[in-house]
Amino acid sequence: MASSRKKIRKVHPLGMRILVKVRKAASQTDAGLYLPETARSNRKESILCDVLEVAKAVDDETEEEANISGIPNGSVVLIPEHAGVAVAWDEDLRIVETKEVLALVSEVSVS
């Protein structure tokens, strides 16, 4: 009898790498115009991603984990469109070297 338990995978980037989830491109411009898929793919050179996991090391004396990637976990980053390596089981996940990160992005609400 097969087990009905679902497995969850946890990815721990090694070296100077981070795990990111690619944000879906907007299908509409700020002015309200809908963009076909070909127009969306033709105009992007970089993409926004959410940082899900960062490379960590454990301090031998205190046994505390420290972020060694230099990129804050949970931040939003801008990477080149074809940067990183896709994760086999999820097309929206990529493992990216920190040197490929173009910028940290701050999101501010404007009224």
C-alpha positions as CSV (number, residue, x, y, z in Angstrom):
1,M,0.0,0.0,0.0
2,A,1.5,3.3,-1.1
3,S,1.9,6.1,1.5
4,S,-0.4,9.1,1.1
5,R,2.0,11.4,2.9
6,K,3.2,14.3,0.7
7,K,6.9,15.0,0.7
8,I,8.2,18.6,1.0
9,R,11.6,19.5,-0.3
10,K,13.8,22.0,1.5
11,V,16.7,23.5,-0.5
12,H,19.9,24.7,1.3
13,P,22.0,26.7,-1.2
14,L,25.8,26.1,-0.8
15,G,28.6,28.5,-1.4
16,M,27.7,32.1,-2.4
17,R,24.2,31.1,-3.7
18,I,20.6,31.9,-2.9
19,L,17.3,30.2,-3.8
20,V,14.8,32.6,-5.4
21,K,11.3,32.4,-6.7
22,V,10.7,34.2,-9.9
23,R,7.7,36.7,-9.8
24,K,5.3,36.3,-12.6
25,A,5.4,39.2,-15.2
26,A,2.4,41.5,-15.1
27,S,-0.1,40.9,-17.9
28,Q,-1.2,44.5,-17.7
29,T,0.6,47.9,-17.9
30,D,0.3,50.6,-15.3
31,A,-2.1,52.4,-17.8
32,G,-4.4,49.3,-17.9
33,L,-3.4,47.9,-21.3
34,Y,-3.2,44.1,-21.5
35,L,0.0,42.7,-22.9
36,P,0.2,39.4,-24.9
37,E,2.8,36.9,-23.8
38,T,5.1,37.7,-26.7
39,A,5.2,41.4,-25.8
40,R,6.0,40.5,-22.2
41,S,8.8,38.2,-23.1
42,N,10.3,40.6,-25.7
43,R,10.6,43.6,-23.3
44,K,12.3,42.0,-20.2
45,E,16.0,41.7,-19.7
46,S,15.9,41.3,-16.0
47,I,13.3,39.8,-13.6
48,L,12.1,40.3,-10.0
49,C,12.5,37.5,-7.6
50,D,11.8,36.8,-3.9
51,V,14.7,35.3,-1.9
52,L,13.4,32.1,-0.2
53,E,16.7,30.8,1.2
54,V,20.3,31.9,1.5
55,A,23.6,30.1,2.0
56,K,24.4,29.7,5.7
57,A,27.3,28.5,7.9
58,V,27.2,27.3,11.5
59,D,29.6,29.0,14.0
60,D,31.6,26.2,15.7
61,E,31.6,27.9,19.1
62,T,28.1,29.2,19.4
63,E,26.4,26.8,16.9
64,E,24.4,29.7,15.5
65,E,23.6,29.9,11.8
66,A,24.9,32.9,9.9
67,N,23.9,34.2,6.5
68,I,27.1,34.0,4.4
69,S,25.5,35.1,1.1
70,G,25.3,38.8,1.9
71,I,21.8,38.9,0.5
72,P,19.0,39.2,3.2
73,N,16.6,36.2,3.4
74,G,13.1,37.4,2.4
75,S,14.3,40.3,0.2
76,V,13.3,41.1,-3.3
77,V,16.2,41.1,-5.9
78,L,16.6,41.9,-9.6
79,I,18.5,39.3,-11.6
80,P,19.2,38.9,-15.4
81,E,16.5,37.0,-17.1
82,H,18.6,33.9,-17.8
83,A,20.6,33.9,-14.5
84,G,20.8,30.9,-12.2
85,V,19.9,27.2,-12.5
86,A,16.3,26.1,-12.6
87,V,15.2,23.7,-9.9
88,A,14.0,20.4,-11.4
89,W,10.6,20.2,-9.7
90,D,9.5,23.8,-9.9
91,E,10.0,26.1,-13.0
92,D,9.7,29.2,-10.8
93,L,12.6,28.3,-8.5
94,R,16.2,29.1,-9.3
95,I,19.5,28.8,-7.5
96,V,21.4,31.9,-8.3
97,E,25.0,32.9,-7.5
98,T,25.1,36.1,-5.5
99,K,27.4,37.8,-8.0
100,E,24.5,37.5,-10.5
101,V,22.2,39.6,-8.4
102,L,21.9,43.1,-10.0
103,A,20.2,44.9,-7.1
104,L,18.1,44.6,-4.0
105,V,14.7,46.1,-4.6
106,S,12.7,48.0,-1.9
107,E,9.0,48.3,-2.5
108,V,7.3,51.4,-1.1
109,S,3.6,52.2,-1.3
110,V,2.8,55.6,-2.8
111,S,-0.6,57.2,-2.4
